[in-house]
Amino acid sequence: MGIAGVNTRPLMRAADPLIGTAGNWGSTLRPHVAWLVEPGAAISQARLGDQAALHAWRRACYLLDYTYVACPDQHTGQMRYRPGFAALCEPTTRRLPLFLDSAAFREFTGGAPSWSSYERYCEAIELVRPDGAMAKDVVGDQDGSRRGYERLCADGYGDLVIPVWQTMPCWVSGLSVEANALLAARDHVLRYYCNRAPLVALGGLNQSPCRRGERHRYLEILCRAFPDTRFWALGQANPVVVNGLGCAGLLDRVWVDGSWWIVRHVSPKSAAALWPCRRGTAS
């Protein structure tokens, strides 16, 4: 099974068999990445859903938490790849564009390694050389998040860094989704990001009162307010949101991420190897 947004060790131990956690592609999943990225003959040319999958892969990318990809070497103290991740992430061998997440949310919730820091994040960027990197934001603090973005820009990562704007600090309970989106469009921090960066990440939609079936409407209003900006709706790659974005004609303006597709895009042959059926249960 693929799990998005839940990284606690007790849950990972309890989930059997566990294929992948969003941002943390373990040893059971990585051998199948080549098939996932290049579905080939397993994709039917006649079915509309499979055709959509083929088109989707042409615009796909990796988004990986940097603490899952790399860690400090116990001898040198410098950041190094974790076992098995060099082939997946090295610029010469990676199959898709690679973006790093800063682990800011996991630091906020206490789930990040004790060594995770701004300095370690910069070391990981130097090691991995990603196509983009999320700014080191501060949950619940727009001004703190802005300082994290500006710090990375000042340290020479301006061409890579993606500012992260948080939805919740600007959300007003009791107002409609449309009204909240219009308020967001007037927020000085979001306007600052959109004037500086071609791609702006939006965090907090999962924690907001905005229902899945309405999130595309929120994003549509932001796209209209900032016609030259693309948005990365963090954690929103679920069928309801993606369908809404498609109906609104926004799939070329809004990026999404998640891991539900792991279950949706594994062939029957691969599924038999990945999800061995237990006696008395259904796979």
Number of C-alpha atoms within 10 A of each C-alpha: 17 17 20 19 14 12 16 13 10 8 11 16 10 9 12 10 14 18 21 21 22 20 24 20 21 16 13 13 17 18 13 13 14 11 15 17 16 14 18 10 7 14 16 13 11 8 9 10 11 16 13 10 15 18 10 12 14 11 11 16 17 18 20 20 23 25 25 18 23 23 22 18 12 9 6 8 9 14 22 19 21 14 12 14 19 18 14 20 23 16 16 9 10 14 18 17 15 21 24 27 20 25 26 22 17 18 16 12 10 11 15 19 13 8 11 18 17 17 10 19 24 18 19 24 22 12 17 23 17 19 17 20 27 23 32 27 24 20 21 16 14 21 13 14 22 21 16 20 22 17 16 22 17 10 9 10 19 18 12 20 23 28 31 29 30 23 21 20 14 17 19 13 11 9 10 14 22 17 15 19 23 15 14 24 20 13 13 11 18 23 15 12 20 20 12 14 17 13 21 24 21 21 21 19 19 17 10 15 15 19 14 18 13 15 24 26 19 19 24 20 19 21 18 11 16 16 11 13 20 20 22 22 23 18 19 24 18 16 13 16 20 21 16 20 21 14 11 13 12 18 15 11 17 24 24 18 20 19 20 18 16 18 13 10 18 17 14 10 9 12 14 12 10 17 14 11 13 8 7 6 6 7 10
